[in-house]
């Protein structure tokens, strides 16, 4: 039996892991906040957020604040469950060493 079970390939990048970690402890975060916290470029953050959105792990809400566009992200129920399973699997892997 493999000890690497429930490791989710979607979370296999530091930016995606970071996005999910931030969103797990906050109700939501906007694009600029995520960009600043993760030290990511616009394009890099956008592509990783898109991958998480495509997997339906995060939801995206676009709105205008004044005249400025604002993109806000939140985890979905599926995303929270998948991320928790991934973290539990990593902890199990670490604890078997």
PEJOTA-V328534 format. One record per residue. N is the residue number from 1. D_FIRST is the distance of its C-alpha to the first C-alpha in Angstrom with 2 decimals. Layout:
# PEJOTA-V328534
n:N d_first:D_FIRST
n:N d_first:D_FIRST
This chain:
# PEJOTA-V328534
n:1 d_first:0.00
n:2 d_first:3.78
n:3 d_first:6.47
n:4 d_first:8.84
n:5 d_first:9.15
n:6 d_first:12.76
n:7 d_first:14.31
n:8 d_first:17.40
n:9 d_first:19.08
n:10 d_first:22.41
n:11 d_first:22.48
n:12 d_first:21.74
n:13 d_first:25.37
n:14 d_first:27.38
n:15 d_first:30.10
n:16 d_first:27.91
n:17 d_first:26.13
n:18 d_first:29.67
n:19 d_first:31.12
n:20 d_first:28.54
n:21 d_first:28.90
n:22 d_first:32.68
n:23 d_first:32.65
n:24 d_first:30.39
n:25 d_first:33.15
n:26 d_first:36.12
n:27 d_first:37.26
n:28 d_first:37.90
n:29 d_first:38.81
n:30 d_first:41.12
n:31 d_first:40.66
n:32 d_first:42.87
n:33 d_first:41.20
n:34 d_first:37.73
n:35 d_first:39.27
n:36 d_first:40.95
n:37 d_first:38.04
n:38 d_first:35.59
n:39 d_first:38.16
n:40 d_first:37.42
n:41 d_first:39.92
n:42 d_first:41.03
n:43 d_first:39.40
n:44 d_first:36.09
n:45 d_first:35.87
n:46 d_first:37.07
n:47 d_first:34.50
n:48 d_first:31.53
n:49 d_first:33.06
n:50 d_first:33.49
n:51 d_first:29.79
n:52 d_first:28.95
n:53 d_first:31.79
n:54 d_first:30.62
n:55 d_first:27.19
n:56 d_first:29.40
n:57 d_first:28.03
n:58 d_first:31.57
n:59 d_first:35.03
n:60 d_first:38.01
n:61 d_first:41.56
n:62 d_first:44.44
n:63 d_first:47.82
n:64 d_first:50.99
n:65 d_first:52.12
n:66 d_first:55.79
n:67 d_first:55.85
n:68 d_first:52.56
n:69 d_first:49.38
n:70 d_first:46.48
n:71 d_first:42.83
n:72 d_first:40.78
n:73 d_first:37.04
n:74 d_first:35.11
n:75 d_first:31.57
n:76 d_first:30.99
n:77 d_first:29.30
n:78 d_first:26.39
n:79 d_first:26.33
n:80 d_first:26.36
n:81 d_first:23.43
n:82 d_first:21.34
n:83 d_first:22.36
n:84 d_first:21.64
n:85 d_first:18.06
n:86 d_first:17.77
n:87 d_first:19.43
n:88 d_first:17.35
n:89 d_first:14.13
n:90 d_first:16.10
n:91 d_first:17.28
n:92 d_first:13.92
n:93 d_first:12.97
n:94 d_first:16.43
n:95 d_first:16.32
n:96 d_first:13.33
n:97 d_first:15.47
